[in-house]
């Protein structure tokens, strides 16, 4: 059974469970109210008779003519003496005459059953002075009340049937509307399973209920899947593009060795060195690609608190012996604490400084400053600079500004992409400002404390 059918039946059952007791309660109180009114009307008639006629007049035998003018419809009026003998009686319902007379010395109003029908009885004592000489008894068959109650039952039945039909129809329509996103989601999932194409649910911006949130979560999941698929495709494309050149070089040199390498030792050694260099380069690129793919999958970071100034000094000490160019460190304070992944942040510094050393003319200056809850690292060099039209693509994979020198400098075009991924994992930003022949500035901004939504 579908969930929307279950929801419809559940809401319908709840309505029936509420409606049926409500019908009985309405009928019970209405019948009680009408019976009380009918009894009060008989009591008023009895009071009117005792007020307008004296007990002695009422106790006269065969005083039917006097009583007849007080007689209600479908009723009997009796005057009964102490021996329960009827002195006078009038009636417009012959069936009521068969009810045995009953003498009573107290005012008494009650209902009784006669011939499987409800009757109303009012008894009022007749007092002459302090002595009770008889009883005025009025018996009524509430025919109008029964007709009203029967009509009420018919009306309630029609209303109940109408309410049930409307409720059932409304429940079906409401469940269909409520579970429409689920039906769409199921349909789209089946289409995705069949075609392997990413599709999203249409969103109703006016509603912000749980189903809207479910649809929004589904769309967000589809976006993540789509991004993941695109990254996989990009990874394959990038790897294929990068390895194609290296494989072509290796293939060319191995073919050269097969033809002339054994006759010319110098050519043989040159080919082997070239193949070895390209193999090393392919290994380096492969490791960087795997690292970048891992970072883009939101790898969990190992957070710890450390001194950023000390880390910058360590990084400079590692790179300074490899170059004749000067690297200077300028900090606003002697100690700046940062809560981040120390190894990853060190890699960011190594990547950016290594890039600067490849193109710097004389020196590099690293500025480290504290701004409220952020730490800012600026790496400024006086190198050849980057053309303005190249800056939007500087963080793309395998993108090289100076393609002619890329193999000489050993760059793979993945370093800045890795640095950007690491900085973004720390909820930070990285940007590059540069002008041709006027140097380059790399600015990295990192929160001093671990963000709450960061994976650990």
Secondary structure, DSSP 4 states (H G I P E B T S, - for coil): --HHHHHHHHHHHHHHHHHHHHHHHHHHHHHHHHHHHHHHHHHHHHHHHHHHS-HHHHTSTT-HHHHHTTPPTTEEEEEE-TTS-EEEEEES-GGGGGSPP---SS-EEEEEEETTEEEEEEEEEEEETTEEEEEEEEEE--HHHHHHHHHHHHHHHHHHHHHHHHHHHHHHHHHHHHTHHHHHHHHHHHHHHHH---------TT--SHHHHHHHHHHHHHHHHHHHHHHHHHHHHHHHHHHHHHHHHHHHHHHHIIIIITT-HHHHHHHHHHHHHHHHHHHHHHHHHHHHHHHHTTPPP--EEEEHHHHHHHHHHHHHTT-SSEEEEEESSS--EEEE-HHHHHHHHHHHHHHHHHH-SSEEEEEEEEETTEEEEEEEE-SS---GGGGGGTTSTT--S-GGGHHHHT--S-HHHHHHHHHHHTT-EEEEEEETTTEEEEEEEEESS--TT---
